[in-house]
Amino acid sequence: MKLVRITSIANNKGNAGEEALEHFFEVGYDEKALIELIGLITLRTFTNYVFANTKITVDFPAIESIAG
């Protein structure tokens, strides 16, 4: 399957927009994939908010960057 960028979900308070959703489905994704994507966005948003407001220390060792 193609990689589809559907950042409008996060950028528009959960509203992806009809055009973005149509494209998402046209390239072969289904409703299950959409629900999974929304779940991943939810998890990422939650963990970002928790860290931003608590500054909890990361409790695992940092990894070496793979960027050149």
Rosetta constraint file for C-alpha pairs under 8 A:
AtomPair CA 1 CA 27 HARMONIC 7.10 0.50
AtomPair CA 1 CA 28 HARMONIC 6.63 0.50
AtomPair CA 1 CA 29 HARMONIC 7.79 0.50
AtomPair CA 2 CA 27 HARMONIC 6.53 0.50
AtomPair CA 2 CA 28 HARMONIC 7.94 0.50
AtomPair CA 4 CA 24 HARMONIC 6.48 0.50
AtomPair CA 4 CA 27 HARMONIC 7.96 0.50
AtomPair CA 6 CA 16 HARMONIC 7.07 0.50
AtomPair CA 6 CA 20 HARMONIC 6.44 0.50
AtomPair CA 6 CA 21 HARMONIC 8.00 0.50
AtomPair CA 6 CA 24 HARMONIC 7.60 0.50
AtomPair CA 7 CA 11 HARMONIC 6.18 0.50
AtomPair CA 7 CA 16 HARMONIC 7.62 0.50
AtomPair CA 8 CA 12 HARMONIC 5.61 0.50
AtomPair CA 8 CA 14 HARMONIC 7.67 0.50
AtomPair CA 8 CA 15 HARMONIC 6.87 0.50
AtomPair CA 8 CA 16 HARMONIC 4.76 0.50
AtomPair CA 8 CA 17 HARMONIC 7.18 0.50
AtomPair CA 8 CA 20 HARMONIC 7.57 0.50
AtomPair CA 9 CA 13 HARMONIC 6.45 0.50
AtomPair CA 9 CA 14 HARMONIC 4.54 0.50
AtomPair CA 9 CA 15 HARMONIC 5.19 0.50
AtomPair CA 9 CA 16 HARMONIC 4.16 0.50
AtomPair CA 9 CA 17 HARMONIC 7.83 0.50
AtomPair CA 9 CA 38 HARMONIC 7.90 0.50
AtomPair CA 10 CA 14 HARMONIC 5.75 0.50
AtomPair CA 10 CA 15 HARMONIC 7.81 0.50
AtomPair CA 10 CA 16 HARMONIC 7.77 0.50
AtomPair CA 10 CA 41 HARMONIC 7.07 0.50
AtomPair CA 12 CA 16 HARMONIC 6.73 0.50
AtomPair CA 16 CA 20 HARMONIC 6.12 0.50
AtomPair CA 16 CA 21 HARMONIC 6.52 0.50
AtomPair CA 17 CA 21 HARMONIC 6.34 0.50
AtomPair CA 18 CA 22 HARMONIC 6.06 0.50
AtomPair CA 19 CA 23 HARMONIC 6.25 0.50
AtomPair CA 20 CA 24 HARMONIC 6.13 0.50
AtomPair CA 21 CA 25 HARMONIC 6.27 0.50
AtomPair CA 22 CA 26 HARMONIC 6.00 0.50
AtomPair CA 23 CA 27 HARMONIC 6.33 0.50
AtomPair CA 24 CA 28 HARMONIC 7.09 0.50
AtomPair CA 24 CA 29 HARMONIC 6.00 0.50
AtomPair CA 25 CA 29 HARMONIC 4.87 0.50
AtomPair CA 25 CA 30 HARMONIC 5.86 0.50
AtomPair CA 29 CA 33 HARMONIC 5.94 0.50
AtomPair CA 29 CA 34 HARMONIC 7.41 0.50
AtomPair CA 30 CA 34 HARMONIC 6.47 0.50
AtomPair CA 31 CA 35 HARMONIC 6.25 0.50
AtomPair CA 32 CA 36 HARMONIC 6.23 0.50
AtomPair CA 33 CA 37 HARMONIC 6.09 0.50
AtomPair CA 34 CA 38 HARMONIC 6.18 0.50
AtomPair CA 35 CA 39 HARMONIC 6.17 0.50
AtomPair CA 36 CA 40 HARMONIC 6.26 0.50
AtomPair CA 37 CA 41 HARMONIC 6.25 0.50
AtomPair CA 38 CA 42 HARMONIC 6.09 0.50
AtomPair CA 39 CA 43 HARMONIC 6.20 0.50
AtomPair CA 40 CA 44 HARMONIC 6.16 0.50
AtomPair CA 41 CA 45 HARMONIC 6.00 0.50
AtomPair CA 42 CA 46 HARMONIC 6.04 0.50
AtomPair CA 43 CA 47 HARMONIC 6.21 0.50
AtomPair CA 44 CA 48 HARMONIC 6.10 0.50
AtomPair CA 45 CA 49 HARMONIC 6.12 0.50
AtomPair CA 46 CA 50 HARMONIC 6.17 0.50
AtomPair CA 47 CA 51 HARMONIC 6.18 0.50
AtomPair CA 48 CA 52 HARMONIC 5.99 0.50
AtomPair CA 49 CA 53 HARMONIC 6.16 0.50
AtomPair CA 50 CA 54 HARMONIC 5.92 0.50
AtomPair CA 50 CA 55 HARMONIC 7.71 0.50
AtomPair CA 51 CA 55 HARMONIC 4.89 0.50
AtomPair CA 51 CA 56 HARMONIC 5.89 0.50
